[in-house]
Amino acid sequence: MDLLNTLVEKGLRRELPSREEALAVLATSDDDLLDVVAAAGKVRRQWFGRRVKLNYLVNLKSGLCPEDCSYCSQRLGSKAEILKYTWLKPDEASRAAAAGVAGGAKRVCLVASGRGPTDRDVDRVSRTIGAIKEQNADVEVCACLGLLSEGQAERLKAAGADAYNHNLNTSEATYGDITTTHTYADRVETVRHAQGAGLSACSGLIAGMGESDADLVDVVFGLRELDPDSVPVNFLIPFEGTPLADEWNLTPQRALRILAMVRFVCPDVEVRLAGGREVHLRTMQPLALHLVNSIFLGDYLTSEGQEGKADLDMIADAGFEVEGTDTTTLPGHRGGGCDSPCGDAPADGGEPAGADAASARTDLVTVRRRGAGTDLAPNA
């Protein structure tokens, strides 16, 4: 396909595709899917070889969030029967992080529900970062605490944080349909705060919330402009008890096309396969490794993930290798240690694609009952 050849050439040059080209990727047929994956895979291998970075989530504080994000099981008014607990102590969080590191994780992501941290919360997380770094000096630590106030990013950086995550989630035009307690602009501002403090910015999206192809392209182009170092791609987990519980819009093929589009638009960025991969990609997860260069190991914030050993087996069976702590993730031109090369819907954005293509599979969503905040061993 001329489209795919053009996108590969642009990806190898780090050239931004047009909106029309990005929309065309999402509109490709299932018959062309393997060609799409192969083309985006060339771009992925150019900048990241066959390495896969492992990340591990530690939910520092679960549930009871005052924000009304429709996709979230921890939201205000959520009836999802998830774990709810207040702040983990630094030693508890450090033990949880150690389990992920032992399983192969290179980065630990510390997440807390809420609108944003108080100064006291920043102090608490700073102590937690110190405890983790004391035990595992080489591990990267990313904080995800919500909207940041002036000076908080600098304090996290001084405490030893390497990165900060705050996702854009969806397009600016439809953001108000998903959340009313804060704005798209608030999220952009927090990512800018993190970048200004010298933290590596991590910001991504959630697909499967009923958005159109145009919405997906808008948010990914917004991310390209924001220029984070890593872009997590989440697929909505439709928790019962949340407003989006009935949004089962994704098929494995649709999810792969979305990942390919993100790779073409953000060719040299760490694209991370995040929440919902087991639910929506299912047995086609290994194909996604040809598009992304980073995944989460083990469980998510409020749902269980694939067994950690199964993740490692999947990576090896697909011919990829786990990225070690002695390897810098990003290419040299992005401040990393790897000089290039690093290794061998309708276009008018009408109705959400795939809205009737998948039936609800609530049996695939398992509420997390192990790891941080419980007495049970974590999944790593």
C-alpha positions as CSV (number, residue, x, y, z in Angstrom):
1,M,0.0,0.0,0.0
2,D,1.3,3.4,-0.9
3,L,-0.1,4.8,2.4
4,L,2.0,2.4,4.5
5,N,5.2,3.0,2.4
6,T,4.7,6.7,2.9
7,L,4.1,6.3,6.7
8,V,7.2,4.1,7.1
9,E,9.4,6.7,5.3
10,K,8.0,9.5,7.4
11,G,8.5,7.5,10.6
12,L,12.1,6.7,9.8
13,R,12.6,10.5,9.3
14,R,10.6,11.4,12.4
15,E,8.3,13.4,10.1
16,L,4.7,14.0,11.2
17,P,2.1,12.3,9.0
18,S,-0.9,14.3,7.9
19,R,-4.2,14.0,9.8
20,E,-5.6,12.3,6.7
21,E,-2.9,9.7,6.7
22,A,-3.5,9.0,10.4
23,L,-7.3,8.7,9.8
24,A,-6.6,6.3,6.9
25,V,-4.6,3.9,9.2
26,L,-7.7,3.7,11.5
27,A,-9.9,3.0,8.4
28,T,-7.9,0.2,7.0
29,S,-9.6,-3.2,6.7
30,D,-9.0,-6.3,8.8
31,D,-7.6,-7.9,5.6
32,D,-4.8,-5.3,5.6
33,L,-4.1,-5.6,9.4
34,L,-0.9,-7.6,9.2
35,D,0.5,-5.2,6.6
36,V,-0.3,-2.3,8.9
37,V,1.4,-4.0,11.8
38,A,4.5,-4.9,9.7
39,A,4.8,-1.3,8.5
40,A,4.6,0.2,11.9
41,G,6.9,-2.5,13.2
42,K,9.6,-1.2,10.9
43,V,9.4,2.2,12.5
44,R,9.4,0.7,16.0
45,R,12.5,-1.4,15.3
46,Q,14.3,1.6,13.8
47,W,14.2,3.5,17.1
48,F,13.9,0.8,19.7
49,G,15.2,-2.5,18.2
50,R,13.5,-5.5,19.7
51,R,13.6,-4.2,23.3
52,V,10.6,-4.1,25.6
53,K,10.6,-2.0,28.7
54,L,8.7,-3.3,31.7
55,N,6.9,-0.9,34.1
56,Y,5.2,-1.8,37.4
57,L,2.3,0.0,39.0
58,V,2.0,0.6,42.7
59,N,-1.3,2.1,43.8
60,L,-0.4,4.2,46.8
61,K,-4.0,5.3,47.5
62,S,-7.0,3.6,46.0
63,G,-10.6,4.8,45.5
64,L,-12.6,7.6,46.9
65,C,-11.5,10.2,44.3
66,P,-13.4,13.5,44.2
67,E,-13.1,13.8,40.4
68,D,-15.9,12.6,38.1
69,C,-13.9,11.0,35.3
70,S,-16.4,8.7,33.6
71,Y,-13.9,6.0,32.7
72,C,-12.5,5.5,36.2
73,S,-13.5,2.9,38.8
74,Q,-12.1,5.2,41.6
75,R,-14.3,8.2,40.5
76,L,-16.7,10.2,42.6
77,G,-19.9,8.1,42.9
78,S,-18.3,4.9,41.5
79,K,-20.2,1.7,42.5
80,A,-17.4,-0.5,41.3
81,E,-16.4,-3.0,44.0
82,I,-12.7,-2.2,44.0
83,L,-10.2,-2.1,46.8
84,K,-10.3,1.1,48.8
85,Y,-7.5,2.2,51.1
86,T,-5.6,5.3,52.2
87,W,-1.9,6.0,51.7
88,L,0.5,3.1,51.8
89,K,3.5,3.7,54.2
90,P,6.8,4.2,52.4
91,D,8.1,0.8,53.5
92,E,4.8,-0.9,52.2
93,A,5.2,0.9,48.8
94,S,8.8,0.0,48.7
95,R,8.1,-3.7,49.2
96,A,5.4,-3.6,46.5
97,A,7.9,-1.9,44.1
98,A,10.6,-4.5,44.9
99,A,8.3,-7.3,43.7
100,G,8.0,-5.6,40.4
101,V,11.7,-4.9,40.1
102,A,12.4,-8.6,40.9
103,G,10.0,-9.5,38.1
104,G,12.0,-7.5,35.6
105,A,10.5,-4.0,35.8
106,K,12.8,-1.1,34.9
107,R,10.4,1.6,36.0
108,V,8.1,1.8,39.0
109,C,5.0,4.0,38.7
110,L,3.6,5.5,41.9
111,V,0.0,6.4,41.5
112,A,-2.5,8.0,44.0
113,S,-6.2,8.8,43.4
114,G,-7.3,12.3,43.9
115,R,-7.5,15.7,42.1
116,G,-3.9,16.5,43.0
117,P,-1.4,16.2,45.8
118,T,-1.2,18.5,48.8
119,D,2.2,19.6,49.9
120,R,1.9,17.0,52.7
121,D,1.2,14.4,50.1
122,V,4.3,15.4,48.1
123,D,6.3,15.0,51.3
124,R,4.9,11.6,51.8
125,V,5.6,10.5,48.2
126,S,9.1,11.9,48.4
127,R,9.8,9.7,51.4
128,T,8.4,6.7,49.4
129,I,10.6,7.6,46.4
130,G,13.6,7.7,48.8
131,A,12.7,4.3,50.3
132,I,12.4,2.7,46.8
133,K,15.7,4.2,45.6
134,E,17.5,3.1,48.7
135,Q,16.5,-0.5,48.0
136,N,16.8,-0.3,44.2
137,A,19.1,2.5,43.2
138,D,18.9,1.9,39.4
139,V,15.1,1.7,39.1
140,E,13.3,4.6,37.4
141,V,10.5,6.1,39.5
142,C,7.5,7.8,37.9
143,A,4.9,9.7,40.0
144,C,1.2,10.0,39.0
145,L,-0.6,12.1,41.6
146,G,-3.0,14.3,39.5
147,L,-2.8,18.0,38.9
148,L,0.3,19.6,40.1
149,S,0.5,23.0,41.8
150,E,3.4,25.4,41.3
151,G,6.7,24.0,42.7
152,Q,5.5,20.5,43.3
153,A,7.1,19.0,40.3
154,E,10.5,20.5,41.4
155,R,10.1,18.9,44.8
156,L,9.4,15.5,43.3
157,K,12.4,15.9,41.1
158,A,14.6,16.8,44.1
159,A,13.3,13.8,45.9
160,G,14.6,11.5,43.2
161,A,11.6,11.1,40.8
162,D,12.6,10.5,37.2
163,A,9.3,11.0,35.5
164,Y,5.7,12.3,35.9
165,N,2.6,10.8,34.3
166,H,-0.5,12.8,33.5
167,N,-2.6,11.6,30.6
168,L,-4.6,13.7,28.2
169,N,-7.0,10.7,27.8
170,T,-9.2,12.1,24.9
171,S,-9.5,15.0,22.5
172,E,-9.9,18.5,23.8
173,A,-13.2,18.8,21.9
174,T,-14.8,15.9,23.7
175,Y,-13.0,16.2,27.1
176,G,-16.0,17.8,28.8
177,D,-18.1,14.7,27.9
178,I,-15.8,12.5,30.0
179,T,-14.9,14.8,32.9
180,T,-16.4,18.0,34.3
181,T,-14.3,18.6,37.4
182,H,-11.2,19.7,35.5
183,T,-10.3,20.5,31.9
184,Y,-8.1,19.3,29.1
185,A,-6.1,22.5,29.6
186,D,-5.5,21.6,33.3
187,R,-3.9,18.4,32.2
188,V,-1.7,20.0,29.6
189,E,-0.5,22.5,32.2
190,T,0.5,19.7,34.6
191,V,2.5,18.0,31.9
192,R,4.2,21.3,31.2
193,H,5.0,21.7,34.9
194,A,6.7,18.3,34.9
195,Q,8.7,19.1,31.8
196,G,9.7,22.5,33.2
197,A,11.0,20.8,36.4
198,G,13.3,18.5,34.3
199,L,11.1,15.4,34.8
200,S,10.6,13.0,31.9
201,A,7.0,13.6,30.8
202,C,4.6,10.6,30.4
203,S,1.2,11.4,28.9
204,G,-1.1,9.2,26.9
205,L,-4.7,8.4,26.1
206,I,-7.6,6.0,26.7
207,A,-9.3,4.4,23.6
208,G,-12.7,2.8,23.6
209,M,-14.8,5.5,25.3
210,G,-17.1,5.9,22.3
211,E,-14.8,8.4,20.6
212,S,-14.7,8.9,16.8
213,D,-11.6,8.3,14.7
214,A,-11.2,12.1,14.5
215,D,-11.1,12.3,18.3
216,L,-8.3,9.6,18.5
217,V,-6.3,11.5,15.9
218,D,-6.8,14.8,17.7
219,V,-5.5,13.5,21.0
220,V,-2.5,11.8,19.5
221,F,-1.6,14.9,17.5
222,G,-2.0,16.8,20.8
223,L,0.4,14.5,22.4
224,R,2.9,14.8,19.6
225,E,2.8,18.6,20.1
226,L,3.2,18.2,23.9
227,D,6.2,15.9,23.1
228,P,6.2,13.6,26.2
229,D,9.0,11.0,26.3
230,S,6.5,8.2,26.8
231,V,2.9,7.7,25.6
232,P,0.8,5.1,27.4
233,V,-2.1,3.8,25.3
234,N,-4.9,2.5,27.5
235,F,-7.9,0.6,26.3
236,L,-11.0,1.3,28.4
237,I,-11.8,-1.3,31.1
238,P,-15.6,-0.9,31.3
239,F,-16.0,-1.4,35.1
240,E,-19.5,-2.2,36.2
241,G,-20.6,0.6,38.4
242,T,-19.1,3.4,36.2
243,P,-20.8,5.5,33.6
244,L,-19.0,3.8,30.8
245,A,-19.7,0.2,31.9
246,D,-21.5,-0.5,28.6
247,E,-18.8,0.9,26.3
248,W,-17.5,-2.4,24.8
249,N,-16.5,-0.9,21.5
250,L,-13.1,-2.4,20.8
251,T,-12.0,-5.4,18.9
252,P,-8.4,-6.7,18.9
253,Q,-8.1,-5.6,15.3
254,R,-9.3,-2.1,16.2
255,A,-6.9,-1.9,19.1
256,L,-4.0,-2.8,16.9
257,R,-4.8,-0.2,14.3
258,I,-4.9,2.4,17.1
259,L,-1.5,1.4,18.3
260,A,-0.1,1.5,14.8
261,M,-1.5,5.0,14.3
262,V,0.1,6.2,17.5
263,R,3.5,4.7,16.4
264,F,3.3,6.5,13.1
265,V,2.5,9.8,14.7
266,C,5.0,9.4,17.6
267,P,7.7,7.2,15.9
268,D,10.6,7.8,18.3
269,V,8.7,8.0,21.6
270,E,8.3,5.2,24.1
271,V,4.8,3.9,23.2
272,R,3.5,1.9,26.2
273,L,0.8,-0.8,26.0
274,A,-1.1,0.0,29.2
275,G,-4.4,-0.9,30.9
276,G,-7.0,-3.0,29.1
277,R,-4.6,-4.9,26.8
278,E,-5.7,-8.3,28.2
279,V,-9.3,-7.4,28.0
280,H,-9.3,-6.1,24.4
281,L,-6.3,-7.6,22.6
282,R,-6.6,-11.0,24.3
283,T,-4.7,-13.6,22.3
284,M,-3.5,-11.0,19.9
285,Q,-1.3,-9.3,22.5
286,P,2.0,-10.6,21.0
287,L,1.2,-8.7,17.7
288,A,1.1,-5.4,19.7
289,L,4.8,-5.9,20.7
290,H,5.6,-5.1,17.1
291,L,4.1,-1.7,17.6
292,V,4.9,-0.7,21.2
293,N,8.2,-0.9,23.0
294,S,6.9,-0.8,26.6
295,I,4.3,-2.6,28.7
296,F,3.1,-2.8,32.3
297,L,4.0,-6.0,34.1
298,G,1.4,-7.6,36.3
299,D,-1.6,-5.8,37.7
300,Y,-3.1,-2.4,37.2
301,L,-4.5,0.1,39.7
302,T,-7.8,-1.6,40.4
303,S,-7.9,-4.6,38.0
304,E,-5.8,-7.7,37.7
305,G,-3.5,-8.1,34.7
306,Q,-1.9,-11.1,33.0
307,E,0.4,-13.2,35.2
308,G,3.9,-11.7,35.3
309,K,5.5,-14.9,34.0
310,A,3.0,-15.0,31.1
311,D,4.2,-11.5,30.2
312,L,7.8,-12.5,30.1
313,D,7.0,-15.7,28.2
314,M,5.0,-13.7,25.6
315,I,7.9,-11.3,25.1
316,A,10.4,-14.1,24.6
317,D,8.1,-16.2,22.4
318,A,7.5,-13.2,20.1
319,G,11.2,-12.8,19.6
320,F,11.7,-9.7,21.8
321,E,13.9,-9.1,24.8
322,V,13.3,-7.3,28.1
323,E,15.2,-4.0,28.3
324,G,17.7,-4.0,31.1
325,T,18.6,-1.2,33.5
326,D,21.9,-0.7,31.7
327,T,20.1,0.3,28.5
328,T,18.7,3.8,27.9
329,T,15.1,3.6,26.5
330,L,15.1,6.6,24.3
331,P,17.1,7.3,21.1
332,G,20.1,9.6,21.4
333,H,18.4,12.6,19.8
334,R,15.8,12.5,22.6
335,G,18.4,12.5,25.3
336,G,18.8,8.8,25.5
337,G,21.8,6.6,25.0
338,C,20.9,4.9,21.7
339,D,21.9,6.6,18.5
340,S,19.7,5.9,15.5
341,P,19.2,3.3,14.3
342,C,18.6,1.4,17.5
343,G,18.0,-1.9,15.9
344,D,17.5,-3.8,13.0
345,A,-12.8,4.5,10.4
346,P,-14.4,6.9,8.1
347,A,-12.1,9.8,7.4
348,D,-14.8,12.3,8.3
349,G,-14.8,11.2,11.9
350,G,-18.5,10.3,12.0
351,E,-19.9,7.5,14.1
352,P,-17.5,5.7,16.5
353,A,-16.0,2.8,14.7
354,G,-16.7,-0.7,15.9
355,A,-19.6,0.3,18.2
356,D,-21.5,-2.8,17.4
357,A,-18.5,-5.0,16.6
358,A,-17.9,-6.4,20.1
359,S,-20.2,-7.8,22.8
360,A,-19.7,-7.2,26.5
361,R,-17.1,-9.5,28.1
362,T,-17.5,-8.6,31.7
363,D,-15.9,-12.0,32.6
364,L,-12.6,-10.6,31.4
365,V,-12.5,-7.8,34.1
366,T,-11.2,-9.0,37.5
367,V,-11.1,-6.6,40.4
368,R,-7.7,-6.5,41.9
369,R,-7.6,-8.2,45.4
370,R,-3.8,-8.7,45.7
371,G,-0.7,-6.7,46.1
372,A,-0.5,-3.1,47.4
373,G,-3.2,-2.4,50.1
374,T,-3.8,-6.1,50.8
375,D,-2.1,-9.0,52.7
376,L,-1.8,-11.0,49.5
377,A,1.4,-11.3,47.4
378,P,1.5,-9.0,44.3
379,N,1.4,-10.3,40.8
380,A,5.0,-10.0,39.5
